[in-house]
């Protein structure tokens, strides 16, 4: 090997711990970002599905016989 290659190898070997630590940090950051994106997508899908479910639920209609109230109101209006 040439002297330049030997010097470069020694320098890389001396900085190997720093380089490996930086690579581990970058890998951990990539993993965390990937999980955050996956959680965000899953949350968005869950909220969207919930809104679709709520919008498609049938509306409960209640019917009441108001005949007695109408008769009472008519009797009040008739006395005037």
Jmol script that loads the backbone (N, CA, C; Angstrom):
load data "model"
ATOM      1  N   UNK A   1       0.847  -1.178   0.000  1.00  0.00           N
ATOM      2  CA  UNK A   1       0.000   0.000   0.000  1.00  0.00           C
ATOM      3  C   UNK A   1       0.892   1.240   0.000  1.00  0.00           C
ATOM      4  N   UNK A   2       0.329   2.273  -0.593  1.00  0.00           N
ATOM      5  CA  UNK A   2       1.081   3.529  -0.594  1.00  0.00           C
ATOM      6  C   UNK A   2       0.955   4.201   0.769  1.00  0.00           C
ATOM      7  N   UNK A   3       1.815   5.131   1.001  1.00  0.00           N
ATOM      8  CA  UNK A   3       1.812   5.835   2.291  1.00  0.00           C
ATOM      9  C   UNK A   3       0.509   6.612   2.486  1.00  0.00           C
ATOM     10  N   UNK A   4      -0.066   7.150   1.415  1.00  0.00           N
ATOM     11  CA  UNK A   4      -1.324   7.898   1.518  1.00  0.00           C
ATOM     12  C   UNK A   4      -2.453   6.980   1.984  1.00  0.00           C
ATOM     13  N   UNK A   5      -2.497   5.756   1.441  1.00  0.00           N
ATOM     14  CA  UNK A   5      -3.524   4.800   1.844  1.00  0.00           C
ATOM     15  C   UNK A   5      -3.353   4.405   3.306  1.00  0.00           C
ATOM     16  N   UNK A   6      -2.113   4.200   3.720  1.00  0.00           N
ATOM     17  CA  UNK A   6      -1.833   3.834   5.107  1.00  0.00           C
ATOM     18  C   UNK A   6      -2.260   4.959   6.040  1.00  0.00           C
ATOM     19  N   UNK A   7      -1.952   6.181   5.705  1.00  0.00           N
ATOM     20  CA  UNK A   7      -2.342   7.328   6.543  1.00  0.00           C
ATOM     21  C   UNK A   7      -3.861   7.471   6.610  1.00  0.00           C
ATOM     22  N   UNK A   8      -4.515   7.288   5.457  1.00  0.00           N
ATOM     23  CA  UNK A   8      -5.986   7.390   5.432  1.00  0.00           C
ATOM     24  C   UNK A   8      -6.609   6.287   6.282  1.00  0.00           C
ATOM     25  N   UNK A   9      -6.066   5.081   6.213  1.00  0.00           N
ATOM     26  CA  UNK A   9      -6.581   3.971   7.012  1.00  0.00           C
ATOM     27  C   UNK A   9      -6.409   4.252   8.500  1.00  0.00           C
ATOM     28  N   UNK A  10      -5.269   4.774   8.891  1.00  0.00           N
ATOM     29  CA  UNK A  10      -5.024   5.089  10.305  1.00  0.00           C
ATOM     30  C   UNK A  10      -5.982   6.181  10.785  1.00  0.00           C
ATOM     31  N   UNK A  11      -6.231   7.156   9.940  1.00  0.00           N
ATOM     32  CA  UNK A  11      -7.151   8.235  10.321  1.00  0.00           C
ATOM     33  C   UNK A  11      -8.587   7.704  10.455  1.00  0.00           C
ATOM     34  N   UNK A  12      -8.992   6.842   9.514  1.00  0.00           N
ATOM     35  CA  UNK A  12     -10.331   6.251   9.600  1.00  0.00           C
ATOM     36  C   UNK A  12     -10.455   5.378  10.842  1.00  0.00           C
ATOM     37  N   UNK A  13      -9.400   4.650  11.169  1.00  0.00           N
ATOM     38  CA  UNK A  13      -9.427   3.792  12.352  1.00  0.00           C
ATOM     39  C   UNK A  13      -9.506   4.627  13.621  1.00  0.00           C
ATOM     40  N   UNK A  14      -8.830   5.767  13.633  1.00  0.00           N
ATOM     41  CA  UNK A  14      -8.859   6.636  14.811  1.00  0.00           C
ATOM     42  C   UNK A  14     -10.238   7.266  15.001  1.00  0.00           C
ATOM     43  N   UNK A  15     -10.936   7.529  13.920  1.00  0.00           N
ATOM     44  CA  UNK A  15     -12.258   8.177  13.992  1.00  0.00           C
ATOM     45  C   UNK A  15     -13.409   7.173  13.890  1.00  0.00           C
ATOM     46  N   UNK A  16     -13.090   5.900  13.967  1.00  0.00           N
ATOM     47  CA  UNK A  16     -14.123   4.881  13.769  1.00  0.00           C
ATOM     48  C   UNK A  16     -15.225   4.956  14.827  1.00  0.00           C
ATOM     49  N   UNK A  17     -14.893   5.225  16.079  1.00  0.00           N
ATOM     50  CA  UNK A  17     -15.908   5.301  17.136  1.00  0.00           C
ATOM     51  C   UNK A  17     -16.873   6.444  16.872  1.00  0.00           C
ATOM     52  N   UNK A  18     -16.341   7.599  16.491  1.00  0.00           N
ATOM     53  CA  UNK A  18     -17.202   8.743  16.190  1.00  0.00           C
ATOM     54  C   UNK A  18     -18.103   8.448  14.989  1.00  0.00           C
ATOM     55  N   UNK A  19     -17.521   7.841  13.977  1.00  0.00           N
ATOM     56  CA  UNK A  19     -18.288   7.527  12.772  1.00  0.00           C
ATOM     57  C   UNK A  19     -19.397   6.530  13.071  1.00  0.00           C
ATOM     58  N   UNK A  20     -19.072   5.496  13.808  1.00  0.00           N
ATOM     59  CA  UNK A  20     -20.070   4.489  14.159  1.00  0.00           C
ATOM     60  C   UNK A  20     -21.166   5.074  15.043  1.00  0.00           C
ATOM     61  N   UNK A  21     -20.798   5.939  15.978  1.00  0.00           N
ATOM     62  CA  UNK A  21     -21.791   6.569  16.851  1.00  0.00           C
ATOM     63  C   UNK A  21     -22.732   7.442  16.024  1.00  0.00           C
ATOM     64  N   UNK A  22     -22.189   8.185  15.076  1.00  0.00           N
ATOM     65  CA  UNK A  22     -23.014   9.033  14.220  1.00  0.00           C
ATOM     66  C   UNK A  22     -23.955   8.183  13.378  1.00  0.00           C
ATOM     67  N   UNK A  23     -23.467   7.083  12.836  1.00  0.00           N
ATOM     68  CA  UNK A  23     -24.307   6.194  12.037  1.00  0.00           C
ATOM     69  C   UNK A  23     -25.414   5.579  12.880  1.00  0.00           C
ATOM     70  N   UNK A  24     -25.106   5.216  14.131  1.00  0.00           N
ATOM     71  CA  UNK A  24     -26.141   4.669  15.022  1.00  0.00           C
ATOM     72  C   UNK A  24     -27.209   5.723  15.307  1.00  0.00           C
ATOM     73  N   UNK A  25     -26.769   6.968  15.557  1.00  0.00           N
ATOM     74  CA  UNK A  25     -27.743   8.044  15.821  1.00  0.00           C
ATOM     75  C   UNK A  25     -28.637   8.280  14.609  1.00  0.00           C
ATOM     76  N   UNK A  26     -28.042   8.315  13.432  1.00  0.00           N
ATOM     77  CA  UNK A  26     -28.836   8.524  12.219  1.00  0.00           C
ATOM     78  C   UNK A  26     -29.805   7.370  11.987  1.00  0.00           C
ATOM     79  N   UNK A  27     -29.366   6.151  12.267  1.00  0.00           N
ATOM     80  CA  UNK A  27     -30.255   4.998  12.120  1.00  0.00           C
ATOM     81  C   UNK A  27     -31.412   5.079  13.118  1.00  0.00           C
ATOM     82  N   UNK A  28     -31.104   5.427  14.359  1.00  0.00           N
ATOM     83  CA  UNK A  28     -32.157   5.549  15.380  1.00  0.00           C
ATOM     84  C   UNK A  28     -33.134   6.650  15.001  1.00  0.00           C
ATOM     85  N   UNK A  29     -32.627   7.768  14.494  1.00  0.00           N
ATOM     86  CA  UNK A  29     -33.497   8.860  14.068  1.00  0.00           C
ATOM     87  C   UNK A  29     -34.401   8.426  12.922  1.00  0.00           C
ATOM     88  N   UNK A  30     -33.868   7.670  11.981  1.00  0.00           N
ATOM     89  CA  UNK A  30     -34.670   7.173  10.866  1.00  0.00           C
ATOM     90  C   UNK A  30     -35.758   6.224  11.351  1.00  0.00           C
ATOM     91  N   UNK A  31     -35.423   5.367  12.305  1.00  0.00           N
ATOM     92  CA  UNK A  31     -36.409   4.427  12.844  1.00  0.00           C
ATOM     93  C   UNK A  31     -37.524   5.189  13.574  1.00  0.00           C
ATOM     94  N   UNK A  32     -37.160   6.160  14.391  1.00  0.00           N
ATOM     95  CA  UNK A  32     -38.160   6.931  15.138  1.00  0.00           C
ATOM     96  C   UNK A  32     -39.064   7.696  14.177  1.00  0.00           C
ATOM     97  N   UNK A  33     -38.474   8.323  13.166  1.00  0.00           N
ATOM     98  CA  UNK A  33     -39.288   9.051  12.183  1.00  0.00           C
ATOM     99  C   UNK A  33     -40.218   8.103  11.431  1.00  0.00           C
ATOM    100  N   UNK A  34     -39.738   6.934  11.107  1.00  0.00           N
ATOM    101  CA  UNK A  34     -40.581   5.945  10.431  1.00  0.00           C
ATOM    102  C   UNK A  34     -41.759   5.528  11.291  1.00  0.00           C
ATOM    103  N   UNK A  35     -41.502   5.292  12.571  1.00  0.00           N
ATOM    104  CA  UNK A  35     -42.601   4.928  13.483  1.00  0.00           C
ATOM    105  C   UNK A  35     -43.597   6.068  13.636  1.00  0.00           C
ATOM    106  N   UNK A  36     -43.107   7.298  13.724  1.00  0.00           N
ATOM    107  CA  UNK A  36     -44.020   8.439  13.843  1.00  0.00           C
ATOM    108  C   UNK A  36     -44.912   8.568  12.614  1.00  0.00           C
ATOM    109  N   UNK A  37     -44.338   8.376  11.447  1.00  0.00           N
ATOM    110  CA  UNK A  37     -45.130   8.437  10.213  1.00  0.00           C
ATOM    111  C   UNK A  37     -46.154   7.309  10.194  1.00  0.00           C
ATOM    112  N   UNK A  38     -45.749   6.115  10.583  1.00  0.00           N
ATOM    113  CA  UNK A  38     -46.672   4.977  10.598  1.00  0.00           C
ATOM    114  C   UNK A  38     -47.810   5.203  11.587  1.00  0.00           C
ATOM    115  N   UNK A  39     -47.496   5.742  12.757  1.00  0.00           N
ATOM    116  CA  UNK A  39     -48.533   6.023  13.761  1.00  0.00           C
ATOM    117  C   UNK A  39     -49.471   7.114  13.264  1.00  0.00           C
ATOM    118  N   UNK A  40     -48.929   8.128  12.615  1.00  0.00           N
ATOM    119  CA  UNK A  40     -49.765   9.207  12.086  1.00  0.00           C
ATOM    120  C   UNK A  40     -50.718   8.683  11.014  1.00  0.00           C
ATOM    121  N   UNK A  41     -50.227   7.819  10.144  1.00  0.00           N
ATOM    122  CA  UNK A  41     -51.081   7.258   9.092  1.00  0.00           C
ATOM    123  C   UNK A  41     -52.167   6.373   9.704  1.00  0.00           C
ATOM    124  N   UNK A  42     -51.801   5.551  10.679  1.00  0.00           N
ATOM    125  CA  UNK A  42     -52.785   4.684  11.333  1.00  0.00           C
ATOM    126  C   UNK A  42     -53.825   5.514  12.077  1.00  0.00           C
ATOM    127  N   UNK A  43     -53.394   6.579  12.746  1.00  0.00           N
ATOM    128  CA  UNK A  43     -54.343   7.451  13.445  1.00  0.00           C
ATOM    129  C   UNK A  43     -55.281   8.140  12.484  1.00  0.00           C
ATOM    130  N   UNK A  44     -54.748   8.631  11.373  1.00  0.00           N
ATOM    131  CA  UNK A  44     -55.576   9.299  10.376  1.00  0.00           C
ATOM    132  C   UNK A  44     -56.601   8.319   9.807  1.00  0.00           C
ATOM    133  N   UNK A  45     -56.173   7.092   9.526  1.00  0.00           N
ATOM    134  CA  UNK A  45     -57.094   6.086   8.997  1.00  0.00           C
ATOM    135  C   UNK A  45     -58.179   5.756  10.020  1.00  0.00           C
ATOM    136  N   UNK A  46     -57.814   5.673  11.291  1.00  0.00           N
ATOM    137  CA  UNK A  46     -58.801   5.383  12.329  1.00  0.00           C
ATOM    138  C   UNK A  46     -59.821   6.494  12.480  1.00  0.00           C
ATOM    139  N   UNK A  47     -59.364   7.735  12.477  1.00  0.00           N
ATOM    140  CA  UNK A  47     -60.280   8.867  12.599  1.00  0.00           C
ATOM    141  C   UNK A  47     -61.190   8.941  11.384  1.00  0.00           C
ATOM    142  N   UNK A  48     -60.641   8.727  10.201  1.00  0.00           N
ATOM    143  CA  UNK A  48     -61.451   8.755   8.985  1.00  0.00           C
ATOM    144  C   UNK A  48     -62.511   7.656   9.016  1.00  0.00           C
ATOM    145  N   UNK A  49     -62.123   6.469   9.435  1.00  0.00           N
ATOM    146  CA  UNK A  49     -63.084   5.366   9.508  1.00  0.00           C
ATOM    147  C   UNK A  49     -64.176   5.667  10.529  1.00  0.00           C
ATOM    148  N   UNK A  50     -63.807   6.269  11.651  1.00  0.00           N
ATOM    149  CA  UNK A  50     -64.799   6.609  12.663  1.00  0.00           C
ATOM    150  C   UNK A  50     -65.787   7.633  12.128  1.00  0.00           C
ATOM    151  N   UNK A  51     -65.302   8.659  11.416  1.00  0.00           N
ATOM    152  CA  UNK A  51     -66.196   9.673  10.859  1.00  0.00           C
ATOM    153  C   UNK A  51     -67.120   9.074   9.800  1.00  0.00           C
ATOM    154  N   UNK A  52     -66.609   8.179   8.980  1.00  0.00           N
ATOM    155  CA  UNK A  52     -67.454   7.523   7.975  1.00  0.00           C
ATOM    156  C   UNK A  52     -68.522   6.689   8.671  1.00  0.00           C
ATOM    157  N   UNK A  53     -68.140   5.973   9.718  1.00  0.00           N
ATOM    158  CA  UNK A  53     -69.105   5.160  10.460  1.00  0.00           C
ATOM    159  C   UNK A  53     -70.186   6.033  11.092  1.00  0.00           C
ATOM    160  N   UNK A  54     -69.777   7.134  11.715  1.00  0.00           N
ATOM    161  CA  UNK A  54     -70.744   8.014  12.376  1.00  0.00           C
ATOM    162  C   UNK A  54     -71.682   8.676  11.361  1.00  0.00           C
ATOM    163  N   UNK A  55     -71.172   9.043  10.196  1.00  0.00           N
ATOM    164  CA  UNK A  55     -72.007   9.686   9.186  1.00  0.00           C
ATOM    165  C   UNK A  55     -72.978   8.722   8.531  1.00  0.00           C
ATOM    166  N   UNK A  56     -72.679   7.432   8.528  1.00  0.00           N
ATOM    167  CA  UNK A  56     -73.549   6.449   7.892  1.00  0.00           C
ATOM    168  C   UNK A  56     -74.530   5.800   8.863  1.00  0.00           C
ATOM    169  N   UNK A  57     -74.471   6.152  10.133  1.00  0.00           N
ATOM    170  CA  UNK A  57     -75.424   5.584  11.086  1.00  0.00           C
ATOM    171  C   UNK A  57     -76.812   6.127  10.794  1.00  0.00           C
ATOM    172  N   UNK A  58     -77.836   5.286  10.918  1.00  0.00           N
ATOM    173  CA  UNK A  58     -79.192   5.790  10.692  1.00  0.00           C
ATOM    174  C   UNK A  58     -79.606   6.751  11.815  1.00  0.00           C
ATOM    175  N   UNK A  59     -80.361   7.760  11.427  1.00  0.00           N
ATOM    176  CA  UNK A  59     -80.824   8.750  12.389  1.00  0.00           C
ATOM    177  C   UNK A  59     -82.079   8.202  13.061  1.00  0.00           C
ATOM    178  N   UNK A  60     -82.104   8.247  14.380  1.00  0.00           N
ATOM    179  CA  UNK A  60     -83.257   7.747  15.115  1.00  0.00           C
ATOM    180  C   UNK A  60     -84.338   8.816  15.129  1.00  0.00           C
ATOM    181  N   UNK A  61     -85.509   8.468  14.594  1.00  0.00           N
ATOM    182  CA  UNK A  61     -86.623   9.404  14.532  1.00  0.00           C
ATOM    183  C   UNK A  61     -87.669   8.995  15.564  1.00  0.00           C
ATOM    184  N   UNK A  62     -88.137   9.971  16.304  1.00  0.00           N
ATOM    185  CA  UNK A  62     -89.159   9.715  17.323  1.00  0.00           C
ATOM    186  C   UNK A  62     -90.432  10.430  16.896  1.00  0.00           C
ATOM    187  N   UNK A  63     -91.519   9.688  16.871  1.00  0.00           N
ATOM    188  CA  UNK A  63     -92.811  10.253  16.522  1.00  0.00           C
ATOM    189  C   UNK A  63     -93.640  10.374  17.786  1.00  0.00           C
ATOM    190  N   UNK A  64     -94.356  11.487  17.906  1.00  0.00           N
ATOM    191  CA  UNK A  64     -95.201  11.697  19.079  1.00  0.00           C
ATOM    192  C   UNK A  64     -96.572  12.174  18.611  1.00  0.00           C
ATOM    193  N   UNK A  65     -97.588  11.755  19.331  1.00  0.00           N
ATOM    194  CA  UNK A  65     -98.956  12.188  19.035  1.00  0.00           C
ATOM    195  C   UNK A  65     -99.193  13.499  19.766  1.00  0.00           C
ATOM    196  N   UNK A  66     -99.321  14.581  19.018  1.00  0.00           N
ATOM    197  CA  UNK A  66     -99.506  15.906  19.597  1.00  0.00           C
ATOM    198  C   UNK A  66    -100.956  16.367  19.519  1.00  0.00           C
ATOM    199  N   UNK A  67    -101.862  15.443  19.296  1.00  0.00           N
ATOM    200  CA  UNK A  67    -103.284  15.796  19.170  1.00  0.00           C
ATOM    201  C   UNK A  67    -103.820  16.462  20.428  1.00  0.00           C
ATOM    202  N   UNK A  68    -103.499  15.948  21.606  1.00  0.00           N
ATOM    203  CA  UNK A  68    -104.010  16.509  22.856  1.00  0.00           C
ATOM    204  C   UNK A  68    -103.463  17.925  23.062  1.00  0.00           C
ATOM    205  N   UNK A  69    -102.234  18.163  22.749  1.00  0.00           N
ATOM    206  CA  UNK A  69    -101.647  19.506  22.909  1.00  0.00           C
ATOM    207  C   UNK A  69    -102.281  20.472  21.923  1.00  0.00           C
ATOM    208  N   UNK A  70    -102.498  20.020  20.696  1.00  0.00           N
ATOM    209  CA  UNK A  70    -103.139  20.891  19.703  1.00  0.00           C
ATOM    210  C   UNK A  70    -104.560  21.244  20.124  1.00  0.00           C
ATOM    211  N   UNK A  71    -105.314  20.276  20.659  1.00  0.00           N
ATOM    212  CA  UNK A  71    -106.674  20.543  21.133  1.00  0.00           C
ATOM    213  C   UNK A  71    -106.655  21.560  22.274  1.00  0.00           C
ATOM    214  N   UNK A  72    -105.712  21.422  23.188  1.00  0.00           N
ATOM    215  CA  UNK A  72    -105.596  22.351  24.306  1.00  0.00           C
ATOM    216  C   UNK A  72    -105.263  23.755  23.816  1.00  0.00           C
ATOM    217  N   UNK A  73    -104.335  23.864  22.871  1.00  0.00           N
ATOM    218  CA  UNK A  73    -103.965  25.171  22.331  1.00  0.00           C
ATOM    219  C   UNK A  73    -105.140  25.808  21.583  1.00  0.00           C
ATOM    220  N   UNK A  74    -105.905  24.979  20.864  1.00  0.00           N
ATOM    221  CA  UNK A  74    -107.077  25.506  20.166  1.00  0.00           C
ATOM    222  C   UNK A  74    -108.121  26.002  21.148  1.00  0.00           C
ATOM    223  N   UNK A  75    -108.249  25.296  22.270  1.00  0.00           N
ATOM    224  CA  UNK A  75    -109.232  25.739  23.269  1.00  0.00           C
ATOM    225  C   UNK A  75    -108.795  27.040  23.904  1.00  0.00           C
ATOM    226  N   UNK A  76    -107.522  27.262  24.091  1.00  0.00           N
ATOM    227  CA  UNK A  76    -107.026  28.539  24.638  1.00  0.00           C
ATOM    228  C   UNK A  76    -107.239  29.671  23.658  1.00  0.00           C
ATOM    229  N   UNK A  77    -107.003  29.412  22.386  1.00  0.00           N
ATOM    230  CA  UNK A  77    -107.176  30.457  21.377  1.00  0.00           C
ATOM    231  C   UNK A  77    -108.653  30.770  21.141  1.00  0.00           C
ATOM    232  N   UNK A  78    -109.534  29.814  21.347  1.00  0.00           N
ATOM    233  CA  UNK A  78    -110.964  30.021  21.121  1.00  0.00           C
ATOM    234  C   UNK A  78    -111.615  30.897  22.180  1.00  0.00           C
ATOM    235  N   UNK A  79    -111.084  30.981  23.376  1.00  0.00           N
ATOM    236  CA  UNK A  79    -111.678  31.749  24.456  1.00  0.00           C
ATOM    237  C   UNK A  79    -111.455  33.238  24.288  1.00  0.00           C
ATOM    238  N   UNK A  80    -110.496  33.645  23.520  1.00  0.00           N
ATOM    239  CA  UNK A  80    -110.186  35.061  23.376  1.00  0.00           C
ATOM    240  C   UNK A  80    -111.158  35.757  22.563  1.00  0.00           C
TER     241      UNK A  80
END
end "model"
wireframe off; spacefill off
backbone 0.3
color backbone group
